Amino acid sequence: MLALGGSPSYNRAQMLNLVTRTWTQLADMPNRHLFNHACGLVRRSDGKESVVVAGGSVGKKVSILDLDTMQWRIGERVTCKILYVLAYPIHS
């Protein structure tokens, strides 16, 4: 489970270990996602997985967490502003 952004820690990211019930601080997201952003798990054709965080208070900006390296990168901007979304489909 991930806790991503929000006030007052806009670009902070934490991961909860469901077995030990402990939180681990991750590297900060490259974009500040304050509120109303969407996130989801993306599995590529090569089997690698990433978490994509998009929109909210930053409009069209995207942050991507590579789950193999646990490193963030800035993603390509989305074409429309994303607010109050539970899931955002990505077609590759």
Contacts in CASP RR format, 6 or more apart in sequence:
PFRMAT RR
TARGET T0000
AUTHOR 0000-0000-0000
METHOD contacts of the structure
MODEL  1
MLALGGSPSYNRAQMLNLVTRTWTQLADMPNRHLFNHACGLVRRSDGKES
VVVAGGSVGKKVSILDLDTMQWRIGERVTCKILYVLAYPIHS
1 15 0 8 1.000
1 16 0 8 1.000
1 18 0 8 1.000
2 13 0 8 1.000
2 14 0 8 1.000
2 15 0 8 1.000
2 16 0 8 1.000
2 26 0 8 1.000
2 39 0 8 1.000
2 51 0 8 1.000
3 12 0 8 1.000
3 13 0 8 1.000
3 14 0 8 1.000
3 15 0 8 1.000
3 16 0 8 1.000
3 23 0 8 1.000
4 12 0 8 1.000
4 13 0 8 1.000
4 29 0 8 1.000
4 33 0 8 1.000
4 37 0 8 1.000
4 39 0 8 1.000
4 51 0 8 1.000
4 53 0 8 1.000
5 11 0 8 1.000
5 12 0 8 1.000
5 13 0 8 1.000
5 29 0 8 1.000
5 32 0 8 1.000
5 33 0 8 1.000
5 34 0 8 1.000
5 37 0 8 1.000
5 53 0 8 1.000
6 12 0 8 1.000
6 33 0 8 1.000
6 34 0 8 1.000
6 35 0 8 1.000
7 34 0 8 1.000
7 35 0 8 1.000
10 32 0 8 1.000
10 33 0 8 1.000
10 34 0 8 1.000
11 28 0 8 1.000
11 29 0 8 1.000
11 30 0 8 1.000
11 31 0 8 1.000
11 32 0 8 1.000
11 33 0 8 1.000
12 25 0 8 1.000
12 28 0 8 1.000
12 29 0 8 1.000
13 25 0 8 1.000
13 26 0 8 1.000
13 27 0 8 1.000
13 28 0 8 1.000
13 29 0 8 1.000
13 65 0 8 1.000
13 72 0 8 1.000
14 23 0 8 1.000
14 24 0 8 1.000
14 25 0 8 1.000
14 26 0 8 1.000
15 23 0 8 1.000
15 24 0 8 1.000
15 26 0 8 1.000
16 22 0 8 1.000
16 23 0 8 1.000
16 24 0 8 1.000
17 23 0 8 1.000
17 24 0 8 1.000
26 65 0 8 1.000
26 70 0 8 1.000
27 70 0 8 1.000
27 71 0 8 1.000
27 72 0 8 1.000
28 72 0 8 1.000
29 53 0 8 1.000
29 63 0 8 1.000
29 65 0 8 1.000
29 72 0 8 1.000
30 63 0 8 1.000
30 72 0 8 1.000
30 73 0 8 1.000
30 74 0 8 1.000
31 53 0 8 1.000
31 58 0 8 1.000
31 61 0 8 1.000
31 62 0 8 1.000
31 63 0 8 1.000
31 74 0 8 1.000
32 57 0 8 1.000
32 58 0 8 1.000
33 53 0 8 1.000
33 55 0 8 1.000
33 56 0 8 1.000
33 57 0 8 1.000
33 58 0 8 1.000
33 61 0 8 1.000
33 63 0 8 1.000
34 56 0 8 1.000
34 57 0 8 1.000
34 58 0 8 1.000
35 56 0 8 1.000
35 57 0 8 1.000
36 55 0 8 1.000
36 56 0 8 1.000
36 57 0 8 1.000
36 83 0 8 1.000
36 84 0 8 1.000
37 53 0 8 1.000
37 54 0 8 1.000
37 55 0 8 1.000
37 56 0 8 1.000
37 57 0 8 1.000
37 58 0 8 1.000
37 82 0 8 1.000
38 53 0 8 1.000
38 54 0 8 1.000
38 55 0 8 1.000
38 56 0 8 1.000
38 82 0 8 1.000
38 85 0 8 1.000
38 86 0 8 1.000
38 87 0 8 1.000
38 88 0 8 1.000
39 51 0 8 1.000
39 52 0 8 1.000
39 53 0 8 1.000
39 54 0 8 1.000
40 51 0 8 1.000
40 52 0 8 1.000
40 53 0 8 1.000
40 87 0 8 1.000
40 88 0 8 1.000
41 49 0 8 1.000
41 50 0 8 1.000
41 51 0 8 1.000
42 49 0 8 1.000
42 50 0 8 1.000
42 51 0 8 1.000
42 52 0 8 1.000
42 90 0 8 1.000
43 49 0 8 1.000
44 50 0 8 1.000
44 92 0 8 1.000
45 92 0 8 1.000
48 66 0 8 1.000
48 67 0 8 1.000
48 68 0 8 1.000
49 67 0 8 1.000
49 68 0 8 1.000
50 64 0 8 1.000
50 65 0 8 1.000
50 66 0 8 1.000
50 67 0 8 1.000
51 64 0 8 1.000
51 65 0 8 1.000
51 67 0 8 1.000
52 62 0 8 1.000
52 63 0 8 1.000
52 64 0 8 1.000
52 65 0 8 1.000
52 88 0 8 1.000
52 90 0 8 1.000
53 62 0 8 1.000
53 63 0 8 1.000
53 64 0 8 1.000
53 65 0 8 1.000
54 60 0 8 1.000
54 61 0 8 1.000
54 62 0 8 1.000
54 63 0 8 1.000
54 78 0 8 1.000
54 82 0 8 1.000
54 88 0 8 1.000
55 61 0 8 1.000
55 62 0 8 1.000
55 78 0 8 1.000
55 81 0 8 1.000
55 82 0 8 1.000
55 83 0 8 1.000
55 85 0 8 1.000
56 81 0 8 1.000
56 82 0 8 1.000
56 83 0 8 1.000
59 81 0 8 1.000
59 82 0 8 1.000
59 83 0 8 1.000
60 77 0 8 1.000
60 78 0 8 1.000
60 79 0 8 1.000
60 80 0 8 1.000
60 81 0 8 1.000
60 82 0 8 1.000
61 74 0 8 1.000
61 75 0 8 1.000
61 77 0 8 1.000
62 74 0 8 1.000
62 75 0 8 1.000
62 76 0 8 1.000
62 77 0 8 1.000
62 78 0 8 1.000
63 72 0 8 1.000
63 73 0 8 1.000
63 74 0 8 1.000
63 75 0 8 1.000
64 72 0 8 1.000
64 73 0 8 1.000
64 74 0 8 1.000
64 75 0 8 1.000
65 71 0 8 1.000
65 72 0 8 1.000
66 72 0 8 1.000
66 73 0 8 1.000
78 88 0 8 1.000
82 88 0 8 1.000
END
